[in-house]
Amino acid sequence: MNKNYIILAILFIILAGGYFLLPERENIKQMKPEDLMRDIVQTSRYVTTDQVAEMIIEGDPTLELIDVRNEYDYFEYSLPNAINIPMDSILVEEYQDYLGIEDMNVVFFSNDDILADQVWVIAKRMGYGSLYVMEGGLNCWISTIIKPEAPQETASKEAIELYDFRMGASMYFTGSDISTPSEEGAKPVTVKRKKKGSVAEGGC
Amino acid sequence: MGPLIPQGLIAGGWDFVIALLLGIAFGFILEASGFSSSRNIAGVFYGYNFVVLRVFFTAVLVCMVGLMYFHYMGWIDYNLIYVLPTFPQPMILGAVIMGFGFISAGFCPGTSYTAMAIGKIDGFVFTAGLFLGIFIFSEAFPLFEDFYYKGNMGNITIGEFLGISNQLVTFIFVIVALVAFYVTWLIEKRVRKTITPFKFE
């Protein structure tokens, strides 16, 4: 038999067998610090509660809501169809299937947006894409969608339209009826001037 | 880093350009290995020439070992490589048909093109038959459709199926291939003694 064949055969055995002798090496798919910093500085990861409400109402199939609060809070109150992945479990193997699904937009949320932001950074470092944070979290959700604040009469058309949308969304999520003041029980509306001008939309 | 297209390092539109370059290289290697000769190919079935087995096994070994080290170095993530789904029964039948074509015509689809490229008439005839077969199959596909998709095991690899690591699969495969090289070398030596030798082109 040709000597070269024997040398090649030995080489293959060494290469294939040698792999087992190599030290463990973990290929971490984390992003570069510069890229991470650029993404953190950008605010494009934030989605407003209005956008989230609209996507839920429209039944957007690409929306994946992830509640990063603890299990107790999740069962107390959460958004419809939200998945609960508590912050301390984000690295757990069984939850990885929920992240990085093709064409899905993952929206993290918590009570405010601090915890969700932290989870966003971790998931980003893990190499997942299409990650968003619900701006203002559930506190903002309550104050804008569930109990929207009526704009002033002098508010812009956009602010009134937004309020109408929020009222509709509120009905959608709470199941409440339109509160039409009854003729008898109608109280005279006293317009109170607020000390500080409040911003009609957002503000969380 | 890799694979390059799924990771977005190369735009998806380059698929065809890369495929063309790889195709040229593949055709060149096939021809250089003597695969444009149907005698070389059919020789596997008669036991006088196992060049097909050696070339393809070597290609697989280089690929497996290379991929393993590329993964180790972090140059490629083999979890992102597309794995074709496995359909055992249709694949076995397909392999039998392919083997039948191999032994009767002395070509597989790729090698028939290399034979055609160097002007062999049997290569042209085989290729014409190949297209005719594709046409008949496509037209009659609804008849086979149920069987065609039978027993889908999904995008499974040998390692996943057996529950062992890809590294162990590679090692076992290397040993099996080397044993196969040696055994076929012995068979070749024995068979060639008993048949009238001929000169390969």
Interface residues (C-beta under 8 A of the other chain):
Chain A: M1 Y5 A9 F12 I13 L15 A16 G17 Y19 F20 L22 R25 N27 K29
Chain B: L61 M64 V65 M68 Y69 H71 Y72 G74 D77 Q167 T170 F171 F173 V174 I175 A177 L178 F181 W185
